[in-house]
Amino acid sequence: MHFHSHSHGHADGSKTAPLRSALAITAVFFLIEVVGGFVTGSLALLSDAVHMVNDIAALSLSMFAAWIAQRAPGGSKTYGYYRAEILGALVNGVALWFVVVWIAYEAFQRLGAPPEVHGGGMLVVAVLGLGANAASAWLLAPQKSENLNLRAAFLHVLTDLLGSVGTIAAALIILFTGWQGADTFASLAIALLVLVSSWGLIRESVDILMEAVPKHIDLEQLRRTLEEVAGTERVHDLHVWTLTTGQYALSAHAVVREAGEGERILAQMRDRLHAHFAIDHVTIQLECAQPCEPHSVHL
């Protein structure tokens, strides 16, 4: 007896509108920070601009995931194009590591003889950046709990907001004390933020590609939840993995006492998996504790 069930989500324009607005704000201000960084000579501004690339990539990936979810599976892509988001995130994260190396190299070059930085211009651009990041965070905050894509986008913007705060602090130190090294140390702090955020992105991407058990799922608790369904003796060959952000799949074998109870048992397992673990792509093979006639059930 076999059970297979899955559902496909569809993009909601009202949910992607905040992403589009935040992406537009971030992209425009990225250009402003690049120009401001070169004009003022501030490595911190340039570093913060590079960090904004991380945000642009994260927001773009979220938009792409919403769009790709509308495409129906077909041909050899039986699960659709869900993993395109994960591959993009992995490439983005690795690319950011090269950027961190560049920022660190430039910063250490400046430690011995820090160049003159125009603190006033740096402060103006950094304050504008803080406003842009705050606006993006405000747009994304109401929906950050709806799915992992939006939550990740919100966290990227929030981290960049902290980078703007660091740049403002460096600009104020330069203006009031004349210590040019503040810009260098601020850029190193921003590089560390980029490294931390990209590391999380890479680790999650690799986990998904390696089909690791999702972090929010305790495999033994899930097994017990299925075995608590009346008529079930045990569950084995249990596998749970992530298709893409917010989409989880499960396959398992369940030993049952009575073949005639198969439809009820499978329906209850399906309901529990959806309610307690947000798993909707489910394949369960039933095995009888006693010899029985196999047949298929599709719900």
C-alpha positions in Angstrom: 0.0 0.0 0.0 1.4 3.3 -1.1 0.6 6.9 -0.4 1.9 10.0 -2.2 0.7 13.6 -1.7 2.0 17.0 -2.5 0.9 20.5 -3.1 2.5 23.3 -5.0 2.6 26.9 -3.9 1.9 29.9 -6.1 3.4 33.4 -5.9 1.2 36.1 -4.5 1.7 39.5 -5.9 0.7 41.2 -2.7 3.5 39.3 -0.9 6.2 40.1 -3.4 5.3 43.9 -3.6 7.4 44.7 -0.4 10.3 42.7 -1.9 10.1 44.7 -5.1 10.1 48.0 -3.2 12.9 47.0 -0.9 15.0 45.8 -3.9 14.5 49.1 -5.7 15.5 51.1 -2.6 18.6 48.9 -2.0 19.7 48.9 -5.6 19.5 52.7 -5.9 21.3 53.3 -2.7 24.0 50.8 -3.6 24.9 53.1 -6.5 24.9 56.1 -4.2 27.2 54.4 -1.7 29.7 53.3 -4.5 29.9 56.9 -5.8 30.1 58.3 -2.3 32.8 55.9 -1.3 35.0 56.9 -4.2 34.4 60.6 -3.8 35.0 60.6 0.0 37.8 58.0 -0.1 35.9 55.9 2.5 36.6 52.2 2.4 33.8 51.8 5.0 31.3 53.1 2.5 32.6 50.9 -0.2 32.5 47.9 2.1 28.9 48.8 3.1 28.1 49.0 -0.6 29.5 45.6 -1.1 27.4 44.3 1.8 24.4 45.8 -0.1 25.2 43.5 -3.0 24.4 40.7 -0.5 21.0 42.3 0.2 20.3 42.8 -3.5 21.1 39.1 -4.2 19.0 37.9 -1.3 16.0 40.0 -2.3 16.4 39.0 -6.0 16.5 35.3 -5.0 13.3 35.7 -3.0 11.7 37.4 -6.0 13.0 34.6 -8.2 11.7 31.9 -5.8 8.2 33.5 -5.9 8.3 33.5 -9.7 9.7 30.1 -10.2 7.1 28.6 -7.8 4.4 29.3 -10.5 6.1 26.9 -13.0 4.6 23.5 -13.0 6.9 20.4 -13.0 7.4 18.8 -16.3 9.8 16.6 -18.3 12.8 15.6 -16.3 12.2 18.4 -13.7 9.6 16.4 -11.7 10.0 18.7 -8.7 10.0 21.8 -10.9 12.8 24.4 -10.5 12.9 24.8 -6.8 16.7 24.1 -6.4 17.5 27.1 -8.7 17.1 29.3 -5.7 19.5 27.2 -3.6 22.2 27.1 -6.4 21.9 30.9 -6.7 22.3 31.4 -3.0 25.4 29.1 -2.9 27.1 31.0 -5.8 26.2 34.3 -4.2 27.6 33.3 -0.8 30.9 32.0 -2.3 31.3 35.2 -4.4 30.9 37.3 -1.2 33.9 35.5 0.4 36.1 36.8 -2.4 34.7 40.3 -1.7 35.6 39.9 2.0 39.2 39.0 1.1 39.4 42.2 -1.1 38.0 44.4 1.7 40.4 42.8 4.3 43.4 43.3 1.9 42.5 47.0 1.3 42.0 47.6 5.0 45.3 46.1 6.1 47.0 48.1 3.3 45.6 51.3 4.9 46.5 50.4 8.5 50.1 51.7 8.2 49.2 54.9 6.4 45.4 55.6 6.3 44.5 58.0 3.5 42.5 61.1 4.2 38.8 60.5 4.4 36.2 63.3 4.1 34.2 62.7 7.2 31.4 65.1 6.4 30.5 63.5 3.1 31.0 60.0 4.5 28.5 60.9 7.3 25.9 62.3 4.9 26.0 59.1 2.7 26.0 56.8 5.7 22.9 58.6 7.3 21.1 58.3 3.9 22.1 54.6 3.9 20.7 54.1 7.4 17.4 55.6 6.2 17.3 53.4 3.1 18.0 50.3 5.1 15.4 51.3 7.7 12.8 51.8 5.0 13.5 48.4 3.5 13.4 46.7 6.9 10.0 48.4 7.6 8.6 47.1 4.3 9.7 43.6 5.0 9.0 43.4 8.8 5.2 42.6 8.6 5.8 39.6 6.4 9.1 38.2 7.8 7.3 35.4 9.6 5.4 34.1 6.6 8.2 32.1 5.0 12.0 31.6 5.2 12.6 33.5 2.0 11.1 36.7 3.4 12.8 36.1 6.8 16.2 35.7 5.2 15.6 38.9 3.1 14.7 40.8 6.3 17.7 39.6 8.2 20.0 40.6 5.3 18.6 44.2 5.3 18.8 44.3 9.1 22.4 43.3 9.1 23.1 46.0 6.5 21.4 48.5 8.7 23.9 47.7 11.5 26.7 48.2 8.9 25.3 51.7 8.3 25.4 52.4 12.0 29.1 51.4 12.1 29.9 53.7 9.2 28.1 56.6 10.9 30.1 56.0 14.0 33.4 56.0 12.0 32.4 59.2 10.3 31.7 60.9 13.6 35.0 59.7 15.1 36.8 61.2 12.0 35.0 64.5 12.3 35.5 65.0 16.0 38.9 63.4 16.6 40.5 63.4 13.1 41.5 59.8 13.5 41.5 58.5 9.9 42.0 54.9 11.1 38.3 54.7 12.2 37.3 54.2 8.6 39.6 51.2 8.2 38.3 49.5 11.3 34.7 50.2 10.4 35.4 48.5 7.0 36.8 45.4 8.8 33.7 45.3 11.0 31.5 45.4 7.9 33.6 42.7 6.2 33.0 40.5 9.3 29.2 41.1 9.0 29.4 40.1 5.3 31.4 37.0 6.2 28.9 35.9 9.0 25.8 36.4 6.8 27.3 34.7 3.8 28.5 31.8 5.9 25.0 31.1 7.1 23.8 31.3 3.5 26.4 28.9 2.3 25.9 26.4 5.1 22.1 26.4 4.6 22.5 26.0 0.8 24.9 23.0 1.2 22.6 21.4 3.8 19.7 21.6 1.3 21.8 20.3 -1.6 23.0 17.4 0.6 19.4 16.7 1.6 20.0 17.1 5.3 17.1 17.0 7.8 15.6 20.5 8.1 16.8 22.3 11.3 13.3 22.8 12.6 12.5 19.0 12.5 13.5 16.5 15.2 13.6 13.2 13.3 12.9 11.0 16.4 10.0 13.2 17.4 8.6 13.0 13.9 8.9 9.2 13.9 7.0 9.0 17.3 4.3 11.3 15.9 3.7 8.9 13.0 3.9 5.8 15.2 1.3 7.3 17.5 -1.3 6.9 14.8 -3.6 4.1 15.9 -2.9 0.8 14.0 0.8 1.7 13.3 3.4 -0.6 14.8 6.6 1.1 13.7 8.1 3.5 11.1 11.4 2.8 9.4 13.5 4.0 6.4 12.5 7.5 7.4 13.9 10.4 5.3 13.1 14.1 5.4 14.7 16.8 3.3 14.3 20.3 2.0 13.3 20.9 -1.7 13.7 24.6 -1.4 13.0 27.3 1.2 9.8 26.3 3.0 9.2 23.2 0.9 9.9 19.9 2.7 9.6 16.3 1.6 9.3 13.0 3.4 9.5 9.3 2.5 9.1 6.4 4.9 7.9 2.8 5.4 5.2 2.2 8.0 4.4 -1.3 9.4 0.6 -1.5 10.1 -1.5 -4.2 11.8 -4.5 -4.3 9.4 -4.3 -3.7 5.7 -8.0 -2.5 5.7 -7.0 0.4 7.9 -4.5 1.8 5.4 -6.5 4.7 4.1 -7.3 6.0 7.6 -3.7 5.6 8.8 -2.3 7.4 5.8 -4.8 10.2 6.0 -4.0 10.8 9.7 -0.2 10.6 9.0 -0.7 13.2 6.2 -2.6 15.5 8.6 0.0 15.3 11.3 2.9 15.9 9.0 1.2 19.0 7.7 0.1 20.4 11.0 3.2 19.7 13.1 6.1 19.8 10.7 4.8 21.7 7.6 5.6 18.7 5.3 3.3 18.4 2.3 5.4 16.3 -0.1 4.9 12.9 1.4 5.5 9.3 0.2 4.7 6.5 2.6 4.9 2.8 1.8 2.7 0.6 4.1 3.8 -2.8 5.1 1.6 -5.3 6.9 2.7 -6.9 10.1 0.9 -10.0 8.8 0.9 -11.3 5.2 -1.7 -9.2 3.2 -2.6 -8.3 -0.3 -0.7 -5.1 -1.5 -2.7 -2.4 -3.2 -2.3 1.3 -3.9 -4.1 4.2 -2.2 -3.9 7.7 -3.6 -5.2 10.6 -1.5 
